[in-house]
Every structure is written in C-alpha cells, then in structure tokens.
Amino acid sequence: MAVVATKNPSGLKLRLSAGKDPETDKLIVKSRTYGNVNPSASNDALYEVGEVIFNLMDSTKFSLLEVSRVDNTVLSA
C-alpha cells in the first residue's frame, strides 16, 4: 500500500532573545510563529521574510536567535 504525502501550509518561527533573567542569569527566549506560509516557498525567501519581520520589532528588547521553517505534511494510506 502506497503512502500519500499531502503538504499543508507551512509556518515561519522566529526565536528571540529577550535578555537574561537577573536572578538566574539564564537567557530569556521568546518565539513567534506565523502560519499559512506557502509550502513551496524557498528557504532563502522565508529567511528574508523572517529578517524583515524581526526588523519591524523593537530591537532594543529583542535580538534574533533563529529563523525556522515549520513544515506540516499529512501522511495517509
């Protein structure tokens, strides 16, 4: 029996540093996820969009740690 893979809209996730906790000295990490990304979008295009979104944020509060692509594929028989 062949398995069919159906690509659903992907997501774009930004991981941000919000500084360090003064009590524990651990990094405070926040994330923002944006949905309904076209699954055929290139990785370069997604990274550029992630940087543009980050540049719209308050850069005095956050620094960009990571831009991730979140793919969602449903497998069925």
Secondary structure, DSSP 8 states (H G I E B T S, - for coil): ---EEEEEEEEEEEEEEEEE-TTT--EEEEEEEEEEE-TTS-HHHHHHHHHHHHHHS-TTT-EEEEEEEEEEEEEE-
